[in-house]
Amino acid sequence: MLHRVPTQPRPGQKPGTSGLRKKTREFTQEGYLENFVQSIFNGIGGIQGKVLVLGGDGRFFNSEAVQIILKMAAASGAANLIVGCDGLLSTPAASHLIRLHGADGGLILSASHNPGGIDGDFGVKFNTDNGGPAPEPVTEAIYSATQTIEEYLIVDAPDLDLSATGTLYLAGTTVTVVDPVKDYAMLMEQLFDFKSIRAFLERGFTLSFDAMHAVTGPYAREILVNRLGASETALLNATPLPDFGGGHPDPNPVWAHDLVAAMMAPDAPDFGAASDGDGDRNMILGRGTYVTPSDSLAVIAANAHLAPGYAKGLSGVARSMPSSSALDRVAAAKGLECFATPTGWKYFGNLLDAGRVSLCGEESAGTGSDHIREKDGLWAVLMWLNILAARDMSVSEIMTSHWRRFGRNYYSRHDYEEVDAEAAALLIDDLRSRLDALAGAEIGPLTVRSAEDFSYADPVDGSVTTHQGIQIAFSEGARLVLRLSGTGTAGATLRVYLEQFTPGPDGLDHDPQDALADVIAVCDALTNLKARLGRTRPDVIT
Ligand code: G16
């Protein structure tokens, strides 16, 4: 039976960098999820007769939310919902399924790398028919629907059993329950040289993959263990848990410190990697070596042709503006077009769809290609394994040879989390108002070459996105970027991105924080941020 449930707009249902993320306690309030989901349906012009993909990263409330969304989609007349078994789908797998089935879009339940559990975060993302995150006009339409919503539709039916693959029916809607891993694993097998990676592992190359108790556990088991022959002991924290085992499923040296510590030991495996809550982020390590996401992107750009799916070469490359310009150096050497976009994977969508780029990535541990329209954690791991197998080198040898050839972009991000939102906004506004006066200024050891409030004109559709971060470049090869995060759920997070280029051949082996000392000091002098935010040091340094 169909119910029309009267409701009222909930404040703050504005999608951020990547969907709507809120505290789980807010999302689980009666009608909160329903309001947002109905607003998605309304914002995209209804879902009558449409095909949608649905799944999430398994965090607390995933199962309940999947059942609610299925009943709402049936009430709104969807033709077919393609759902991962047990309601599970990694973000990359969901993107692939949308494209594979020619679906009209998909709902992905995840707050990505944010912690889960009743005291953690929950989120809902909507992806469009290209498999990618909804672009801004769509998220704006959804947001405006949240402000005028008066009712939501839901059918009254028992929960569906999603524990096995097969076809189910709910009111007039077909629900296809699919294996969340199979199609994705097949896609990976088409892109990478599994035979040579397998042989490389058989020759004794060892690895460790930390799934952080998030969604990639089953994917890693199928691909790394079953298809590539890695040992089961190569998998760490491979069982998805609703609260990620109490951890913070963000693959960086702070939150994946156990893996990083193990990789720095003399008896470490040859290769280490981790992925995040919903499987789209990655961290790459070698024995004694941490590879920054920006460097990883540059190394992939330089070597992607070694993987069969990329043997023809890349059409162009893109990075988010705050990511280091290591990628630009590879692009220049290879004669590839290189774009700098605002933070948010959605900004790569048009470039990928238009064939202008086939590789893109971000400093926030996201790397991907035109195989789907999301960043892809395991894809990056397999790309690295393919490169290592083809070149028969260690991670540290790859990095050293890369820096010798292209120079090294020392890079770090300092995050000040849950700071007072007003103080953080004022800090950015103040800096913005001083930008014109900064050009040419000498601040300590550095001279400002350019200072801008980053805005982006999409080269494909011409749309302009403004206020995407303060970017200050210095004549000495340093760069400083400040912006506010769009994925937090409490207060504000100020991100400070720091970069210093060293051409080599000397000076390629410094500790990044030492190499960045000048630009760190200049940032403090320019912004007085610690005093203004009442902090003595960053909460997270990656
Ligand atoms: C999302 C976006 C990324 C972005 C990241 C951090 O990733 O898809 O493009 O770089 O958030 O964004 P912010 O700096 O605004 O917090 P994910 O993995 O959280 O979906």
Residues whose N, C-alpha, C, O or C-beta is under 5 A from the ligand:
A	BS01	G16	T17 S18 S112 H113 T343 G344 W345 E362 S364 L484 S485 G486 T487
